[in-house]
Amino acid sequence: MWYIAWALIIVGALMASLQAGRQSGPELEWRRVPMDGHRSGAQPVTADNIAESLGVFDDDGYVTPSGVRYDDDASVAEVAQELIEVQPSLSQLKQVVGHSAGMYMNLRTQPDLPLGNLVADVFRVYGSRYFKVPMDFAVTNFGGIRIPMPEGAITLEDISSMFPFKNYLCYVQMKGSALTELLEQLSGTKAFQAVSGCEVKVKGGKLVSALVGGKPIEPSRLYNVTTIDFLLDGGDKLNIGALADKVILSRVLLKDVMLDYVRSCEAAGKVIQAASDGRVVMED
């Protein structure tokens, strides 16, 4: 039976060694690396940089943006040829419509994110202009923002990819008591959704406090709210329409609202910036 004892000793030593390694090993973390061409030389494609971003063909074959050469019959060259040939038909989507100071992420499990805040703020301002009444509050869903806003040049394709769904602008008028109920519903979710015009504190999935326009919500007062039709009747488990005293629909897409904003910033020479500002604080 001695070999069984030795086997147990060896196994125990191995387990102890592995455990020690776990305790003393390096801490790892994930991070996003921007597509800045620092390894391959490739750049995001726009209407004006096809050769620089995808490479070129000459008499001797295909040359990548970083200067590597391939024969015409190489698989890399075949794929590059297809990408280059399709670019003229995509040129309109590659047009640069604005510039961003940073890459802004859309993580649906985290509230008060720069991108969500930006979209909701733009939405509220545009709603005030379109419906010609001052909007007190705005809410849209994180799920409707499909990709991050890129750092640097923003193309029409980026905006179309960020907002691919047909979510239409809506004006909802509701009493303060109903608005509080809506905020309570949002408090029970993981990310609260993207909001503007409010300061909210949530603890343990329960609404602790809420200010709209810097003031406590008045239960009997009517509030003007900008939202999208998707959230009126069940989208993301919200039924904002059922809380409303009045609903006015439009045929204005959220995508077009953001495109108008990005283009207006570009025309004014303004680089888009977004930030977290503590408008939604959620604690366990």
C-alpha positions as CSV (number, residue, x, y, z in Angstrom):
1,M,0.0,0.0,0.0
2,W,3.0,2.3,0.2
3,Y,2.6,3.3,-3.5
4,I,-0.9,4.6,-2.7
5,A,0.5,6.8,0.1
6,W,3.2,8.1,-2.2
7,A,0.6,8.9,-4.9
8,L,-1.5,10.8,-2.4
9,I,1.6,12.8,-1.2
10,I,2.5,13.7,-4.9
11,V,-1.1,14.7,-5.7
12,G,-1.2,16.8,-2.6
13,A,2.1,18.5,-3.4
14,L,0.9,19.3,-7.0
15,M,-2.4,20.7,-5.7
16,A,-0.5,22.9,-3.2
17,S,1.8,24.1,-5.9
18,L,-1.1,25.0,-8.2
19,Q,-2.9,26.8,-5.4
20,A,0.2,28.8,-4.6
21,G,0.6,29.7,-8.2
22,R,-3.0,31.0,-8.3
23,Q,-2.4,33.1,-5.3
24,S,1.0,34.6,-6.4
25,G,0.4,34.8,-10.1
26,P,-0.2,38.0,-12.1
27,E,-3.6,39.7,-12.2
28,L,-5.0,39.7,-15.7
29,E,-7.5,42.1,-17.2
30,W,-9.1,42.5,-20.6
31,R,-8.7,45.8,-22.5
32,R,-9.8,46.9,-25.9
33,V,-7.0,47.8,-28.4
34,P,-8.0,50.5,-30.9
35,M,-7.7,49.8,-34.6
36,D,-5.0,52.3,-35.2
37,G,-2.9,50.3,-37.6
38,H,0.0,50.0,-35.2
39,R,0.6,46.4,-36.1
40,S,-0.7,45.8,-39.6
41,G,-0.7,49.3,-41.0
42,A,-4.4,49.0,-41.8
43,Q,-6.8,51.9,-41.0
44,P,-10.6,52.1,-40.8
45,V,-11.9,52.5,-44.3
46,T,-13.3,55.9,-45.4
47,A,-14.2,57.2,-48.8
48,D,-10.9,58.9,-49.2
49,N,-8.3,56.4,-47.9
50,I,-9.1,53.1,-49.7
51,A,-5.5,52.6,-50.9
52,E,-4.1,53.4,-47.5
53,S,-6.5,51.3,-45.6
54,L,-6.8,48.2,-47.9
55,G,-3.6,48.3,-49.9
56,V,-3.1,48.4,-53.7
57,F,-2.5,46.1,-56.7
58,D,0.4,46.6,-59.1
59,D,2.0,44.6,-61.9
60,D,3.7,42.3,-59.4
61,G,0.7,41.5,-57.2
62,Y,-1.0,42.8,-54.0
63,V,0.7,45.2,-51.6
64,T,-0.7,45.5,-48.1
65,P,-0.9,48.9,-46.2
66,S,2.2,47.8,-44.3
67,G,4.2,47.0,-47.4
68,V,3.9,43.2,-47.5
69,R,3.6,41.8,-51.0
70,Y,1.5,38.8,-52.1
71,D,1.1,37.1,-55.5
72,D,-2.2,37.7,-57.3
73,D,-3.4,34.2,-56.6
74,A,-2.7,34.3,-52.9
75,S,-5.8,34.0,-50.7
76,V,-5.0,37.3,-49.0
77,A,-4.9,39.0,-52.4
78,E,-8.2,37.5,-53.5
79,V,-10.0,38.7,-50.3
80,A,-8.4,42.2,-50.7
81,Q,-9.5,42.3,-54.3
82,E,-13.1,41.7,-53.3
83,L,-13.0,44.3,-50.6
84,I,-11.4,46.9,-52.8
85,E,-13.9,46.3,-55.7
86,V,-16.9,46.7,-53.4
87,Q,-15.7,50.1,-52.0
88,P,-17.2,52.3,-54.7
89,S,-20.7,51.1,-54.0
90,L,-20.1,51.8,-50.3
91,S,-18.4,55.2,-50.7
92,Q,-21.4,57.1,-49.5
93,L,-21.4,55.1,-46.2
94,K,-17.7,55.9,-45.8
95,Q,-18.1,59.6,-45.8
96,V,-16.8,61.2,-42.6
97,V,-19.7,63.1,-40.9
98,G,-18.0,64.0,-37.6
99,H,-15.2,63.5,-35.2
100,S,-15.2,62.1,-31.7
101,A,-12.7,62.8,-28.9
102,G,-12.7,59.2,-27.7
103,M,-14.2,55.8,-28.3
104,Y,-17.3,55.6,-26.2
105,M,-18.6,52.1,-25.2
106,N,-22.1,50.9,-24.7
107,L,-22.1,48.3,-21.9
108,R,-25.7,47.4,-21.1
109,T,-25.0,46.3,-17.6
110,Q,-23.6,49.7,-16.5
111,P,-25.6,52.9,-16.0
112,D,-24.3,56.5,-16.4
113,L,-22.1,55.6,-19.4
114,P,-20.8,58.5,-21.6
115,L,-22.4,57.2,-24.8
116,G,-25.8,56.5,-23.3
117,N,-25.7,60.0,-21.6
118,L,-24.8,61.6,-24.9
119,V,-27.6,59.9,-26.8
120,A,-30.2,60.7,-24.2
121,D,-29.2,64.3,-24.0
122,V,-29.2,64.8,-27.7
123,F,-32.6,63.0,-27.8
124,R,-34.1,65.4,-25.2
125,V,-32.8,68.5,-26.9
126,Y,-34.0,67.4,-30.3
127,G,-37.4,66.4,-28.9
128,S,-37.8,69.9,-27.5
129,R,-37.1,71.4,-31.0
130,Y,-39.2,68.9,-32.9
131,F,-42.3,68.9,-30.7
132,K,-41.9,72.6,-29.8
133,V,-42.3,72.0,-26.0
134,P,-39.5,71.9,-23.4
135,M,-38.7,68.3,-22.6
136,D,-38.2,67.5,-19.0
137,F,-36.9,64.0,-19.4
138,A,-35.7,61.6,-22.0
139,V,-35.2,57.8,-22.0
140,T,-34.0,55.4,-24.7
141,N,-32.7,51.9,-24.5
142,F,-29.1,50.7,-24.4
143,G,-30.1,47.8,-26.7
144,G,-30.8,50.2,-29.5
145,I,-27.2,51.4,-29.5
146,R,-25.5,48.5,-31.1
147,I,-21.8,49.4,-31.3
148,P,-19.4,51.9,-29.7
149,M,-18.9,55.4,-31.1
150,P,-15.4,55.3,-32.6
151,E,-12.5,57.6,-31.7
152,G,-11.5,60.1,-34.4
153,A,-13.4,60.1,-37.7
154,I,-17.1,59.1,-37.6
155,T,-18.5,57.8,-40.8
156,L,-22.1,57.5,-42.0
157,E,-21.6,53.8,-41.7
158,D,-20.7,54.1,-38.0
159,I,-24.0,56.0,-37.3
160,S,-26.0,53.4,-39.3
161,S,-24.3,50.6,-37.4
162,M,-24.8,52.3,-34.0
163,F,-28.6,52.8,-34.6
164,P,-29.7,50.1,-37.1
165,F,-33.3,49.8,-35.8
166,K,-36.4,51.8,-36.9
167,N,-36.9,53.4,-33.5
168,Y,-39.0,56.5,-33.9
169,L,-39.1,59.7,-31.9
170,C,-42.1,60.0,-29.5
171,Y,-43.5,62.7,-27.2
172,V,-45.1,61.4,-24.1
173,Q,-46.9,63.6,-21.5
174,M,-47.3,62.0,-18.1
175,K,-48.1,63.0,-14.5
176,G,-45.3,63.1,-11.9
177,S,-46.7,60.1,-10.2
178,A,-46.4,58.1,-13.4
179,L,-42.9,59.4,-14.1
180,T,-41.9,58.2,-10.6
181,E,-43.5,54.8,-11.4
182,L,-41.4,54.7,-14.6
183,L,-38.2,55.4,-12.7
184,E,-39.1,52.7,-10.2
185,Q,-39.4,50.2,-13.1
186,L,-36.1,51.3,-14.4
187,S,-34.5,50.9,-11.0
188,G,-35.4,47.2,-11.0
189,T,-33.2,46.7,-14.2
190,K,-29.5,46.1,-14.4
191,A,-28.6,49.2,-16.3
192,F,-31.5,51.6,-15.8
193,Q,-31.4,52.5,-19.6
194,A,-30.1,55.8,-21.0
195,V,-31.8,58.9,-19.5
196,S,-31.5,62.6,-19.5
197,G,-32.8,65.4,-17.3
198,C,-32.7,63.5,-14.1
199,E,-30.6,62.6,-11.1
200,V,-31.4,59.2,-9.7
201,K,-30.2,57.1,-6.8
202,V,-31.0,53.4,-6.6
203,K,-30.1,50.9,-3.9
204,G,-30.8,47.2,-4.1
205,G,-33.0,47.6,-7.2
206,K,-35.2,50.2,-5.4
207,L,-35.6,53.9,-6.2
208,V,-34.2,55.9,-3.3
209,S,-34.4,59.4,-4.7
210,A,-35.1,61.2,-8.0
211,L,-34.8,64.8,-9.2
212,V,-36.0,66.0,-12.6
213,G,-34.7,69.4,-13.7
214,G,-32.9,69.5,-10.3
215,K,-36.2,69.4,-8.4
216,P,-38.2,66.7,-6.6
217,I,-40.9,65.2,-8.8
218,E,-44.4,66.7,-8.2
219,P,-47.0,63.9,-8.4
220,S,-49.8,66.0,-10.0
221,R,-47.6,68.0,-12.4
222,L,-47.5,67.1,-16.1
223,Y,-44.0,66.3,-17.4
224,N,-42.9,66.2,-21.1
225,V,-40.9,63.1,-22.0
226,T,-39.0,62.2,-25.1
227,T,-38.8,58.5,-25.8
228,I,-39.0,56.0,-28.7
229,D,-42.0,53.9,-29.9
230,F,-40.2,50.7,-29.1
231,L,-40.6,51.4,-25.4
232,L,-44.2,52.4,-25.5
233,D,-45.7,48.9,-25.4
234,G,-43.4,46.2,-24.0
235,G,-40.0,46.9,-25.5
236,D,-37.3,46.0,-22.9
237,K,-40.2,45.2,-20.6
238,L,-41.3,48.8,-20.4
239,N,-44.8,50.1,-21.2
240,I,-44.4,53.8,-21.2
241,G,-47.5,54.3,-23.2
242,A,-49.7,52.9,-20.4
243,L,-48.3,55.6,-18.0
244,A,-49.0,58.4,-20.4
245,D,-51.7,61.0,-20.5
246,K,-50.8,61.8,-24.1
247,V,-48.6,60.2,-26.8
248,I,-47.6,61.9,-30.1
249,L,-45.7,59.8,-32.6
250,S,-43.4,60.9,-35.4
251,R,-41.6,59.4,-38.3
252,V,-38.2,60.7,-37.2
253,L,-35.7,57.9,-36.6
254,L,-33.3,58.0,-33.7
255,K,-30.5,57.3,-36.2
256,D,-31.4,60.5,-38.1
257,V,-31.5,62.5,-34.8
258,M,-27.9,61.4,-34.0
259,L,-26.8,62.0,-37.6
260,D,-28.1,65.5,-37.5
261,Y,-26.3,66.1,-34.2
262,V,-23.0,64.7,-35.5
263,R,-23.1,66.7,-38.7
264,S,-24.0,69.9,-36.9
265,C,-21.0,69.4,-34.6
266,E,-18.8,68.9,-37.6
267,A,-20.1,72.0,-39.3
268,A,-19.3,74.0,-36.2
269,G,-15.8,72.6,-35.9
270,K,-16.8,70.8,-32.7
271,V,-15.3,67.4,-31.7
272,I,-17.9,65.3,-29.9
273,Q,-17.2,64.6,-26.3
274,A,-19.2,62.5,-23.8
275,A,-18.9,61.8,-20.1
276,S,-20.3,60.1,-17.0
277,D,-21.8,62.7,-14.7
278,G,-23.4,60.8,-11.8
279,R,-26.9,61.2,-13.1
280,V,-27.7,57.6,-12.2
281,V,-26.1,56.0,-9.1
282,M,-26.9,52.3,-8.5
283,E,-25.7,50.5,-5.4
284,D,-26.2,46.9,-4.3
